[in-house]
């Protein structure tokens, strides 16, 4: 009944429910970014953190690092 009132399909509800309960696929990346950021006393931006991640063997774009940092509020 609530879905009818909200005007949502059942499939939309179940899609968002499973997406909400799924584990975060970027957990390792977020921990690596946080470690680098804290190790350098919060002075590194997304460019320097990207460089450090590449040195550690990550294959990742600068904009992805920027998005992760924004989501973490670094």
mmCIF file of the N, C-alpha and C atoms, coordinates in Angstrom:
data_MODEL
# 
_entry.id   MODEL 
# 
loop_
_atom_site.group_PDB 
_atom_site.id 
_atom_site.type_symbol 
_atom_site.label_atom_id 
_atom_site.label_alt_id 
_atom_site.label_comp_id 
_atom_site.label_asym_id 
_atom_site.label_entity_id 
_atom_site.label_seq_id 
_atom_site.pdbx_PDB_ins_code 
_atom_site.Cartn_x 
_atom_site.Cartn_y 
_atom_site.Cartn_z 
_atom_site.occupancy 
_atom_site.B_iso_or_equiv 
_atom_site.pdbx_formal_charge 
_atom_site.auth_seq_id 
_atom_site.auth_comp_id 
_atom_site.auth_asym_id 
_atom_site.auth_atom_id 
_atom_site.pdbx_PDB_model_num 
ATOM 1   N N  . UNK A 1 1  ? 0.815  -1.185 0.000   1.00 0.00 ? 1  UNK A N  1 
ATOM 2   C CA . UNK A 1 1  ? 0.000  0.000  0.000   1.00 0.00 ? 1  UNK A CA 1 
ATOM 3   C C  . UNK A 1 1  ? 0.874  1.272  0.000   1.00 0.00 ? 1  UNK A C  1 
ATOM 4   N N  . UNK A 1 2  ? 1.966  1.236  0.759   1.00 0.00 ? 2  UNK A N  1 
ATOM 5   C CA . UNK A 1 2  ? 2.841  2.407  0.803   1.00 0.00 ? 2  UNK A CA 1 
ATOM 6   C C  . UNK A 1 2  ? 3.470  2.693  -0.556  1.00 0.00 ? 2  UNK A C  1 
ATOM 7   N N  . UNK A 1 3  ? 3.773  1.631  -1.305  1.00 0.00 ? 3  UNK A N  1 
ATOM 8   C CA . UNK A 1 3  ? 4.350  1.832  -2.626  1.00 0.00 ? 3  UNK A CA 1 
ATOM 9   C C  . UNK A 1 3  ? 3.359  2.482  -3.569  1.00 0.00 ? 3  UNK A C  1 
ATOM 10  N N  . UNK A 1 4  ? 2.101  2.125  -3.444  1.00 0.00 ? 4  UNK A N  1 
ATOM 11  C CA . UNK A 1 4  ? 1.073  2.748  -4.274  1.00 0.00 ? 4  UNK A CA 1 
ATOM 12  C C  . UNK A 1 4  ? 0.937  4.231  -3.953  1.00 0.00 ? 4  UNK A C  1 
ATOM 13  N N  . UNK A 1 5  ? 0.956  4.557  -2.663  1.00 0.00 ? 5  UNK A N  1 
ATOM 14  C CA . UNK A 1 5  ? 0.839  5.951  -2.252  1.00 0.00 ? 5  UNK A CA 1 
ATOM 15  C C  . UNK A 1 5  ? 2.047  6.757  -2.747  1.00 0.00 ? 5  UNK A C  1 
ATOM 16  N N  . UNK A 1 6  ? 3.229  6.150  -2.665  1.00 0.00 ? 6  UNK A N  1 
ATOM 17  C CA . UNK A 1 6  ? 4.439  6.833  -3.100  1.00 0.00 ? 6  UNK A CA 1 
ATOM 18  C C  . UNK A 1 6  ? 4.589  6.830  -4.619  1.00 0.00 ? 6  UNK A C  1 
ATOM 19  N N  . UNK A 1 7  ? 3.856  5.966  -5.291  1.00 0.00 ? 7  UNK A N  1 
ATOM 20  C CA . UNK A 1 7  ? 3.940  5.882  -6.745  1.00 0.00 ? 7  UNK A CA 1 
ATOM 21  C C  . UNK A 1 7  ? 5.177  5.144  -7.233  1.00 0.00 ? 7  UNK A C  1 
ATOM 22  N N  . UNK A 1 8  ? 5.644  4.182  -6.437  1.00 0.00 ? 8  UNK A N  1 
ATOM 23  C CA . UNK A 1 8  ? 6.833  3.407  -6.790  1.00 0.00 ? 8  UNK A CA 1 
ATOM 24  C C  . UNK A 1 8  ? 6.453  1.972  -7.152  1.00 0.00 ? 8  UNK A C  1 
ATOM 25  N N  . UNK A 1 9  ? 7.220  1.411  -8.060  1.00 0.00 ? 9  UNK A N  1 
ATOM 26  C CA . UNK A 1 9  ? 7.022  0.013  -8.412  1.00 0.00 ? 9  UNK A CA 1 
ATOM 27  C C  . UNK A 1 9  ? 7.680  -0.881 -7.360  1.00 0.00 ? 9  UNK A C  1 
ATOM 28  N N  . UNK A 1 10 ? 7.201  -2.111 -7.227  1.00 0.00 ? 10 UNK A N  1 
ATOM 29  C CA . UNK A 1 10 ? 7.783  -3.044 -6.268  1.00 0.00 ? 10 UNK A CA 1 
ATOM 30  C C  . UNK A 1 10 ? 9.242  -3.320 -6.605  1.00 0.00 ? 10 UNK A C  1 
ATOM 31  N N  . UNK A 1 11 ? 9.524  -3.423 -7.893  1.00 0.00 ? 11 UNK A N  1 
ATOM 32  C CA . UNK A 1 11 ? 10.893 -3.727 -8.308  1.00 0.00 ? 11 UNK A CA 1 
ATOM 33  C C  . UNK A 1 11 ? 11.854 -2.622 -7.875  1.00 0.00 ? 11 UNK A C  1 
ATOM 34  N N  . UNK A 1 12 ? 11.425 -1.382 -7.905  1.00 0.00 ? 12 UNK A N  1 
ATOM 35  C CA . UNK A 1 12 ? 12.256 -0.266 -7.472  1.00 0.00 ? 12 UNK A CA 1 
ATOM 36  C C  . UNK A 1 12 ? 12.571 -0.390 -5.986  1.00 0.00 ? 12 UNK A C  1 
ATOM 37  N N  . UNK A 1 13 ? 11.574 -0.740 -5.203  1.00 0.00 ? 13 UNK A N  1 
ATOM 38  C CA . UNK A 1 13 ? 11.775 -0.913 -3.771  1.00 0.00 ? 13 UNK A CA 1 
ATOM 39  C C  . UNK A 1 13 ? 12.791 -2.012 -3.493  1.00 0.00 ? 13 UNK A C  1 
ATOM 40  N N  . UNK A 1 14 ? 12.636 -3.166 -4.126  1.00 0.00 ? 14 UNK A N  1 
ATOM 41  C CA . UNK A 1 14 ? 13.532 -4.282 -3.862  1.00 0.00 ? 14 UNK A CA 1 
ATOM 42  C C  . UNK A 1 14 ? 14.939 -4.019 -4.412  1.00 0.00 ? 14 UNK A C  1 
ATOM 43  N N  . UNK A 1 15 ? 15.031 -3.282 -5.504  1.00 0.00 ? 15 UNK A N  1 
ATOM 44  C CA . UNK A 1 15 ? 16.337 -2.912 -6.041  1.00 0.00 ? 15 UNK A CA 1 
ATOM 45  C C  . UNK A 1 15 ? 17.104 -2.074 -5.025  1.00 0.00 ? 15 UNK A C  1 
ATOM 46  N N  . UNK A 1 16 ? 16.461 -1.064 -4.485  1.00 0.00 ? 16 UNK A N  1 
ATOM 47  C CA . UNK A 1 16 ? 17.131 -0.188 -3.525  1.00 0.00 ? 16 UNK A CA 1 
ATOM 48  C C  . UNK A 1 16 ? 17.387 -0.899 -2.203  1.00 0.00 ? 16 UNK A C  1 
ATOM 49  N N  . UNK A 1 17 ? 16.537 -1.809 -1.833  1.00 0.00 ? 17 UNK A N  1 
ATOM 50  C CA . UNK A 1 17 ? 16.739 -2.551 -0.595  1.00 0.00 ? 17 UNK A CA 1 
ATOM 51  C C  . UNK A 1 17 ? 17.982 -3.445 -0.691  1.00 0.00 ? 17 UNK A C  1 
ATOM 52  N N  . UNK A 1 18 ? 18.139 -4.149 -1.803  1.00 0.00 ? 18 UNK A N  1 
ATOM 53  C CA . UNK A 1 18 ? 19.322 -5.000 -1.945  1.00 0.00 ? 18 UNK A CA 1 
ATOM 54  C C  . UNK A 1 18 ? 20.590 -4.168 -2.116  1.00 0.00 ? 18 UNK A C  1 
ATOM 55  N N  . UNK A 1 19 ? 20.476 -3.045 -2.775  1.00 0.00 ? 19 UNK A N  1 
ATOM 56  C CA . UNK A 1 19 ? 21.633 -2.168 -2.960  1.00 0.00 ? 19 UNK A CA 1 
ATOM 57  C C  . UNK A 1 19 ? 22.081 -1.582 -1.628  1.00 0.00 ? 19 UNK A C  1 
ATOM 58  N N  . UNK A 1 20 ? 21.144 -1.272 -0.767  1.00 0.00 ? 20 UNK A N  1 
ATOM 59  C CA . UNK A 1 20 ? 21.453 -0.716 0.549   1.00 0.00 ? 20 UNK A CA 1 
ATOM 60  C C  . UNK A 1 20 ? 22.142 -1.759 1.430   1.00 0.00 ? 20 UNK A C  1 
ATOM 61  N N  . UNK A 1 21 ? 21.733 -3.017 1.316   1.00 0.00 ? 21 UNK A N  1 
ATOM 62  C CA . UNK A 1 21 ? 22.281 -4.070 2.159   1.00 0.00 ? 21 UNK A CA 1 
ATOM 63  C C  . UNK A 1 21 ? 23.582 -4.662 1.620   1.00 0.00 ? 21 UNK A C  1 
ATOM 64  N N  . UNK A 1 22 ? 23.949 -4.342 0.387   1.00 0.00 ? 22 UNK A N  1 
ATOM 65  C CA . UNK A 1 22 ? 25.159 -4.892 -0.225  1.00 0.00 ? 22 UNK A CA 1 
ATOM 66  C C  . UNK A 1 22 ? 26.399 -4.255 0.403   1.00 0.00 ? 22 UNK A C  1 
ATOM 67  N N  . UNK A 1 23 ? 27.491 -5.010 0.501   1.00 0.00 ? 23 UNK A N  1 
ATOM 68  C CA . UNK A 1 23 ? 28.727 -4.426 1.055   1.00 0.00 ? 23 UNK A CA 1 
ATOM 69  C C  . UNK A 1 23 ? 29.324 -3.400 0.103   1.00 0.00 ? 23 UNK A C  1 
ATOM 70  N N  . UNK A 1 24 ? 30.062 -2.475 0.664   1.00 0.00 ? 24 UNK A N  1 
ATOM 71  C CA . UNK A 1 24 ? 30.680 -1.405 -0.122  1.00 0.00 ? 24 UNK A CA 1 
ATOM 72  C C  . UNK A 1 24 ? 31.840 -1.968 -0.937  1.00 0.00 ? 24 UNK A C  1 
ATOM 73  N N  . UNK A 1 25 ? 31.818 -1.812 -2.269  1.00 0.00 ? 25 UNK A N  1 
ATOM 74  C CA . UNK A 1 25 ? 32.906 -2.367 -3.081  1.00 0.00 ? 25 UNK A CA 1 
ATOM 75  C C  . UNK A 1 25 ? 34.207 -1.573 -2.998  1.00 0.00 ? 25 UNK A C  1 
ATOM 76  N N  . UNK A 1 26 ? 34.168 -0.378 -2.430  1.00 0.00 ? 26 UNK A N  1 
ATOM 77  C CA . UNK A 1 26 ? 35.363 0.466  -2.370  1.00 0.00 ? 26 UNK A CA 1 
ATOM 78  C C  . UNK A 1 26 ? 35.967 0.550  -0.967  1.00 0.00 ? 26 UNK A C  1 
ATOM 79  N N  . UNK A 1 27 ? 35.734 -0.458 -0.158  1.00 0.00 ? 27 UNK A N  1 
ATOM 80  C CA . UNK A 1 27 ? 36.235 -0.422 1.219   1.00 0.00 ? 27 UNK A CA 1 
ATOM 81  C C  . UNK A 1 27 ? 37.759 -0.369 1.241   1.00 0.00 ? 27 UNK A C  1 
ATOM 82  N N  . UNK A 1 28 ? 38.412 -1.191 0.441   1.00 0.00 ? 28 UNK A N  1 
ATOM 83  C CA . UNK A 1 28 ? 39.881 -1.209 0.424   1.00 0.00 ? 28 UNK A CA 1 
ATOM 84  C C  . UNK A 1 28 ? 40.451 0.127  -0.046  1.00 0.00 ? 28 UNK A C  1 
ATOM 85  N N  . UNK A 1 29 ? 39.830 0.698  -1.069  1.00 0.00 ? 29 UNK A N  1 
ATOM 86  C CA . UNK A 1 29 ? 40.286 1.989  -1.581  1.00 0.00 ? 29 UNK A CA 1 
ATOM 87  C C  . UNK A 1 29 ? 40.109 3.083  -0.532  1.00 0.00 ? 29 UNK A C  1 
ATOM 88  N N  . UNK A 1 30 ? 38.980 3.085  0.138   1.00 0.00 ? 30 UNK A N  1 
ATOM 89  C CA . UNK A 1 30 ? 38.723 4.105  1.150   1.00 0.00 ? 30 UNK A CA 1 
ATOM 90  C C  . UNK A 1 30 ? 39.715 4.004  2.307   1.00 0.00 ? 30 UNK A C  1 
ATOM 91  N N  . UNK A 1 31 ? 40.046 2.787  2.718   1.00 0.00 ? 31 UNK A N  1 
ATOM 92  C CA . UNK A 1 31 ? 41.021 2.648  3.803   1.00 0.00 ? 31 UNK A CA 1 
ATOM 93  C C  . UNK A 1 31 ? 42.406 3.090  3.357   1.00 0.00 ? 31 UNK A C  1 
ATOM 94  N N  . UNK A 1 32 ? 42.774 2.784  2.113   1.00 0.00 ? 32 UNK A N  1 
ATOM 95  C CA . UNK A 1 32 ? 44.087 3.205  1.606   1.00 0.00 ? 32 UNK A CA 1 
ATOM 96  C C  . UNK A 1 32 ? 44.170 4.726  1.522   1.00 0.00 ? 32 UNK A C  1 
ATOM 97  N N  . UNK A 1 33 ? 43.109 5.363  1.031   1.00 0.00 ? 33 UNK A N  1 
ATOM 98  C CA . UNK A 1 33 ? 43.093 6.830  0.933   1.00 0.00 ? 33 UNK A CA 1 
ATOM 99  C C  . UNK A 1 33 ? 43.170 7.450  2.321   1.00 0.00 ? 33 UNK A C  1 
ATOM 100 N N  . UNK A 1 34 ? 42.418 6.908  3.259   1.00 0.00 ? 34 UNK A N  1 
ATOM 101 C CA . UNK A 1 34 ? 42.423 7.445  4.624   1.00 0.00 ? 34 UNK A CA 1 
ATOM 102 C C  . UNK A 1 34 ? 43.799 7.291  5.272   1.00 0.00 ? 34 UNK A C  1 
ATOM 103 N N  . UNK A 1 35 ? 44.432 6.143  5.073   1.00 0.00 ? 35 UNK A N  1 
ATOM 104 C CA . UNK A 1 35 ? 45.761 5.929  5.648   1.00 0.00 ? 35 UNK A CA 1 
ATOM 105 C C  . UNK A 1 35 ? 46.775 6.927  5.091   1.00 0.00 ? 35 UNK A C  1 
ATOM 106 N N  . UNK A 1 36 ? 46.767 7.126  3.778   1.00 0.00 ? 36 UNK A N  1 
ATOM 107 C CA . UNK A 1 36 ? 47.709 8.066  3.163   1.00 0.00 ? 36 UNK A CA 1 
ATOM 108 C C  . UNK A 1 36 ? 47.430 9.479  3.648   1.00 0.00 ? 36 UNK A C  1 
ATOM 109 N N  . UNK A 1 37 ? 46.157 9.837  3.727   1.00 0.00 ? 37 UNK A N  1 
ATOM 110 C CA . UNK A 1 37 ? 45.775 11.189 4.151   1.00 0.00 ? 37 UNK A CA 1 
ATOM 111 C C  . UNK A 1 37 ? 46.214 11.456 5.588   1.00 0.00 ? 37 UNK A C  1 
ATOM 112 N N  . UNK A 1 38 ? 45.964 10.492 6.480   1.00 0.00 ? 38 UNK A N  1 
ATOM 113 C CA . UNK A 1 38 ? 46.321 10.687 7.887   1.00 0.00 ? 38 UNK A CA 1 
ATOM 114 C C  . UNK A 1 38 ? 47.823 10.594 8.112   1.00 0.00 ? 38 UNK A C  1 
ATOM 115 N N  . UNK A 1 39 ? 48.504 9.749  7.336   1.00 0.00 ? 39 UNK A N  1 
ATOM 116 C CA . UNK A 1 39 ? 49.959 9.603  7.458   1.00 0.00 ? 39 UNK A CA 1 
ATOM 117 C C  . UNK A 1 39 ? 50.666 10.916 7.140   1.00 0.00 ? 39 UNK A C  1 
ATOM 118 N N  . UNK A 1 40 ? 50.078 11.700 6.265   1.00 0.00 ? 40 UNK A N  1 
ATOM 119 C CA . UNK A 1 40 ? 50.668 12.977 5.861   1.00 0.00 ? 40 UNK A CA 1 
ATOM 120 C C  . UNK A 1 40 ? 49.978 14.166 6.528   1.00 0.00 ? 40 UNK A C  1 
ATOM 121 N N  . UNK A 1 41 ? 49.393 13.927 7.673   1.00 0.00 ? 41 UNK A N  1 
ATOM 122 C CA . UNK A 1 41 ? 48.813 14.972 8.519   1.00 0.00 ? 41 UNK A CA 1 
ATOM 123 C C  . UNK A 1 41 ? 47.733 15.794 7.820   1.00 0.00 ? 41 UNK A C  1 
ATOM 124 N N  . UNK A 1 42 ? 47.009 15.179 6.907   1.00 0.00 ? 42 UNK A N  1 
ATOM 125 C CA . UNK A 1 42 ? 45.907 15.866 6.243   1.00 0.00 ? 42 UNK A CA 1 
ATOM 126 C C  . UNK A 1 42 ? 46.319 16.923 5.250   1.00 0.00 ? 42 UNK A C  1 
ATOM 127 N N  . UNK A 1 43 ? 47.550 16.853 4.781   1.00 0.00 ? 43 UNK A N  1 
ATOM 128 C CA . UNK A 1 43 ? 48.051 17.882 3.868   1.00 0.00 ? 43 UNK A CA 1 
ATOM 129 C C  . UNK A 1 43 ? 48.001 17.476 2.400   1.00 0.00 ? 43 UNK A C  1 
ATOM 130 N N  . UNK A 1 44 ? 47.751 16.208 2.119   1.00 0.00 ? 44 UNK A N  1 
ATOM 131 C CA . UNK A 1 44 ? 47.746 15.740 0.736   1.00 0.00 ? 44 UNK A CA 1 
ATOM 132 C C  . UNK A 1 44 ? 46.369 15.907 0.110   1.00 0.00 ? 44 UNK A C  1 
ATOM 133 N N  . UNK A 1 45 ? 46.373 16.354 -1.130  1.00 0.00 ? 45 UNK A N  1 
ATOM 134 C CA . UNK A 1 45 ? 45.150 16.448 -1.905  1.00 0.00 ? 45 UNK A CA 1 
ATOM 135 C C  . UNK A 1 45 ? 44.982 15.222 -2.779  1.00 0.00 ? 45 UNK A C  1 
ATOM 136 N N  . UNK A 1 46 ? 43.998 15.278 -3.665  1.00 0.00 ? 46 UNK A N  1 
ATOM 137 C CA . UNK A 1 46 ? 43.699 14.095 -4.471  1.00 0.00 ? 46 UNK A CA 1 
ATOM 138 C C  . UNK A 1 46 ? 44.817 13.754 -5.450  1.00 0.00 ? 46 UNK A C  1 
ATOM 139 N N  . UNK A 1 47 ? 45.557 14.743 -5.906  1.00 0.00 ? 47 UNK A N  1 
ATOM 140 C CA . UNK A 1 47 ? 46.640 14.464 -6.857  1.00 0.00 ? 47 UNK A CA 1 
ATOM 141 C C  . UNK A 1 47 ? 47.789 13.694 -6.186  1.00 0.00 ? 47 UNK A C  1 
ATOM 142 N N  . UNK A 1 48 ? 48.197 14.149 -5.019  1.00 0.00 ? 48 UNK A N  1 
ATOM 143 C CA . UNK A 1 48 ? 49.283 13.473 -4.311  1.00 0.00 ? 48 UNK A CA 1 
ATOM 144 C C  . UNK A 1 48 ? 48.848 12.096 -3.831  1.00 0.00 ? 48 UNK A C  1 
ATOM 145 N N  . UNK A 1 49 ? 47.622 11.988 -3.365  1.00 0.00 ? 49 UNK A N  1 
ATOM 146 C CA . UNK A 1 49 ? 47.121 10.690 -2.920  1.00 0.00 ? 49 UNK A CA 1 
ATOM 147 C C  . UNK A 1 49 ? 47.041 9.734  -4.104  1.00 0.00 ? 49 UNK A C  1 
ATOM 148 N N  . UNK A 1 50 ? 46.625 10.237 -5.265  1.00 0.00 ? 50 UNK A N  1 
ATOM 149 C CA . UNK A 1 50 ? 46.594 9.400  -6.473  1.00 0.00 ? 50 UNK A CA 1 
ATOM 150 C C  . UNK A 1 50 ? 47.994 8.893  -6.799  1.00 0.00 ? 50 UNK A C  1 
ATOM 151 N N  . UNK A 1 51 ? 48.988 9.761  -6.702  1.00 0.00 ? 51 UNK A N  1 
ATOM 152 C CA . UNK A 1 51 ? 50.367 9.368  -6.975  1.00 0.00 ? 51 UNK A CA 1 
ATOM 153 C C  . UNK A 1 51 ? 50.830 8.283  -6.010  1.00 0.00 ? 51 UNK A C  1 
ATOM 154 N N  . UNK A 1 52 ? 50.498 8.444  -4.738  1.00 0.00 ? 52 UNK A N  1 
ATOM 155 C CA . UNK A 1 52 ? 50.884 7.441  -3.741  1.00 0.00 ? 52 UNK A CA 1 
ATOM 156 C C  . UNK A 1 52 ? 50.178 6.108  -3.998  1.00 0.00 ? 52 UNK A C  1 
ATOM 157 N N  . UNK A 1 53 ? 48.916 6.153  -4.398  1.00 0.00 ? 53 UNK A N  1 
ATOM 158 C CA . UNK A 1 53 ? 48.185 4.918  -4.696  1.00 0.00 ? 53 UNK A CA 1 
ATOM 159 C C  . UNK A 1 53 ? 48.791 4.205  -5.897  1.00 0.00 ? 53 UNK A C  1 
ATOM 160 N N  . UNK A 1 54 ? 49.192 4.961  -6.916  1.00 0.00 ? 54 UNK A N  1 
ATOM 161 C CA . UNK A 1 54 ? 49.827 4.358  -8.094  1.00 0.00 ? 54 UNK A CA 1 
ATOM 162 C C  . UNK A 1 54 ? 51.157 3.715  -7.697  1.00 0.00 ? 54 UNK A C  1 
ATOM 163 N N  . UNK A 1 55 ? 51.903 4.362  -6.802  1.00 0.00 ? 55 UNK A N  1 
ATOM 164 C CA . UNK A 1 55 ? 53.155 3.794  -6.316  1.00 0.00 ? 55 UNK A CA 1 
ATOM 165 C C  . UNK A 1 55 ? 52.917 2.477  -5.575  1.00 0.00 ? 55 UNK A C  1 
ATOM 166 N N  . UNK A 1 56 ? 51.753 2.371  -4.912  1.00 0.00 ? 56 UNK A N  1 
ATOM 167 C CA . UNK A 1 56 ? 51.410 1.156  -4.180  1.00 0.00 ? 56 UNK A CA 1 
ATOM 168 C C  . UNK A 1 56 ? 50.844 0.068  -5.090  1.00 0.00 ? 56 UNK A C  1 
ATOM 169 N N  . UNK A 1 57 ? 50.615 0.394  -6.365  1.00 0.00 ? 57 UNK A N  1 
ATOM 170 C CA . UNK A 1 57 ? 50.144 -0.622 -7.295  1.00 0.00 ? 57 UNK A CA 1 
ATOM 171 C C  . UNK A 1 57 ? 48.684 -0.529 -7.689  1.00 0.00 ? 57 UNK A C  1 
ATOM 172 N N  . UNK A 1 58 ? 47.994 0.493  -7.247  1.00 0.00 ? 58 UNK A N  1 
ATOM 173 C CA . UNK A 1 58 ? 46.594 0.681  -7.611  1.00 0.00 ? 58 UNK A CA 1 
ATOM 174 C C  . UNK A 1 58 ? 46.508 1.198  -9.045  1.00 0.00 ? 58 UNK A C  1 
ATOM 175 N N  . UNK A 1 59 ? 45.468 0.787  -9.756  1.00 0.00 ? 59 UNK A N  1 
ATOM 176 C CA . UNK A 1 59 ? 45.149 1.341  -11.063 1.00 0.00 ? 59 UNK A CA 1 
ATOM 177 C C  . UNK A 1 59 ? 43.841 2.092  -10.902 1.00 0.00 ? 59 UNK A C  1 
ATOM 178 N N  . UNK A 1 60 ? 43.941 3.402  -10.828 1.00 0.00 ? 60 UNK A N  1 
ATOM 179 C CA . UNK A 1 60 ? 42.771 4.205  -10.490 1.00 0.00 ? 60 UNK A CA 1 
ATOM 180 C C  . UNK A 1 60 ? 42.920 5.595  -11.095 1.00 0.00 ? 60 UNK A C  1 
ATOM 181 N N  . UNK A 1 61 ? 41.803 6.214  -11.408 1.00 0.00 ? 61 UNK A N  1 
ATOM 182 C CA . UNK A 1 61 ? 41.804 7.551  -11.993 1.00 0.00 ? 61 UNK A CA 1 
ATOM 183 C C  . UNK A 1 61 ? 41.837 8.610  -10.887 1.00 0.00 ? 61 UNK A C  1 
ATOM 184 N N  . UNK A 1 62 ? 42.351 9.784  -11.230 1.00 0.00 ? 62 UNK A N  1 
ATOM 185 C CA . UNK A 1 62 ? 42.416 10.890 -10.266 1.00 0.00 ? 62 UNK A CA 1 
ATOM 186 C C  . UNK A 1 62 ? 41.022 11.308 -9.820  1.00 0.00 ? 62 UNK A C  1 
ATOM 187 N N  . UNK A 1 63 ? 40.090 11.310 -10.760 1.00 0.00 ? 63 UNK A N  1 
ATOM 188 C CA . UNK A 1 63 ? 38.736 11.747 -10.408 1.00 0.00 ? 63 UNK A CA 1 
ATOM 189 C C  . UNK A 1 63 ? 38.052 10.767 -9.458  1.00 0.00 ? 63 UNK A C  1 
ATOM 190 N N  . UNK A 1 64 ? 38.399 9.499  -9.556  1.00 0.00 ? 64 UNK A N  1 
ATOM 191 C CA . UNK A 1 64 ? 37.849 8.521  -8.619  1.00 0.00 ? 64 UNK A CA 1 
ATOM 192 C C  . UNK A 1 64 ? 38.376 8.790  -7.223  1.00 0.00 ? 64 UNK A C  1 
ATOM 193 N N  . UNK A 1 65 ? 39.659 9.115  -7.116  1.00 0.00 ? 65 UNK A N  1 
ATOM 194 C CA . UNK A 1 65 ? 40.249 9.463  -5.819  1.00 0.00 ? 65 UNK A CA 1 
ATOM 195 C C  . UNK A 1 65 ? 39.571 10.709 -5.275  1.00 0.00 ? 65 UNK A C  1 
ATOM 196 N N  . UNK A 1 66 ? 39.319 11.676 -6.134  1.00 0.00 ? 66 UNK A N  1 
ATOM 197 C CA . UNK A 1 66 ? 38.643 12.905 -5.714  1.00 0.00 ? 66 UNK A CA 1 
ATOM 198 C C  . UNK A 1 66 ? 37.242 12.608 -5.186  1.00 0.00 ? 66 UNK A C  1 
ATOM 199 N N  . UNK A 1 67 ? 36.493 11.761 -5.876  1.00 0.00 ? 67 UNK A N  1 
ATOM 200 C CA . UNK A 1 67 ? 35.144 11.399 -5.432  1.00 0.00 ? 67 UNK A CA 1 
ATOM 201 C C  . UNK A 1 67 ? 35.172 10.678 -4.095  1.00 0.00 ? 67 UNK A C  1 
ATOM 202 N N  . UNK A 1 68 ? 36.132 9.768  -3.930  1.00 0.00 ? 68 UNK A N  1 
ATOM 203 C CA . UNK A 1 68 ? 36.244 9.046  -2.671  1.00 0.00 ? 68 UNK A CA 1 
ATOM 204 C C  . UNK A 1 68 ? 36.591 10.006 -1.539  1.00 0.00 ? 68 UNK A C  1 
ATOM 205 N N  . UNK A 1 69 ? 37.513 10.926 -1.802  1.00 0.00 ? 69 UNK A N  1 
ATOM 206 C CA . UNK A 1 69 ? 37.878 11.883 -0.767  1.00 0.00 ? 69 UNK A CA 1 
ATOM 207 C C  . UNK A 1 69 ? 36.713 12.788 -0.395  1.00 0.00 ? 69 UNK A C  1 
ATOM 208 N N  . UNK A 1 70 ? 35.928 13.168 -1.364  1.00 0.00 ? 70 UNK A N  1 
ATOM 209 C CA . UNK A 1 70 ? 34.747 13.996 -1.069  1.00 0.00 ? 70 UNK A CA 1 
ATOM 210 C C  . UNK A 1 70 ? 33.730 13.216 -0.233  1.00 0.00 ? 70 UNK A C  1 
ATOM 211 N N  . UNK A 1 71 ? 33.568 11.925 -0.529  1.00 0.00 ? 71 UNK A N  1 
ATOM 212 C CA . UNK A 1 71 ? 32.617 11.133 0.235   1.00 0.00 ? 71 UNK A CA 1 
ATOM 213 C C  . UNK A 1 71 ? 33.108 10.906 1.663   1.00 0.00 ? 71 UNK A C  1 
ATOM 214 N N  . UNK A 1 72 ? 34.439 10.863 1.833   1.00 0.00 ? 72 UNK A N  1 
ATOM 215 C CA . UNK A 1 72 ? 35.026 10.690 3.168   1.00 0.00 ? 72 UNK A CA 1 
ATOM 216 C C  . UNK A 1 72 ? 35.195 12.010 3.903   1.00 0.00 ? 72 UNK A C  1 
ATOM 217 N N  . UNK A 1 73 ? 35.003 13.120 3.208   1.00 0.00 ? 73 UNK A N  1 
ATOM 218 C CA . UNK A 1 73 ? 35.188 14.471 3.761   1.00 0.00 ? 73 UNK A CA 1 
ATOM 219 C C  . UNK A 1 73 ? 36.623 14.706 4.183   1.00 0.00 ? 73 UNK A C  1 
ATOM 220 N N  . UNK A 1 74 ? 37.568 14.232 3.359   1.00 0.00 ? 74 UNK A N  1 
ATOM 221 C CA . UNK A 1 74 ? 38.998 14.447 3.637   1.00 0.00 ? 74 UNK A CA 1 
ATOM 222 C C  . UNK A 1 74 ? 39.403 15.836 3.213   1.00 0.00 ? 74 UNK A C  1 
# 
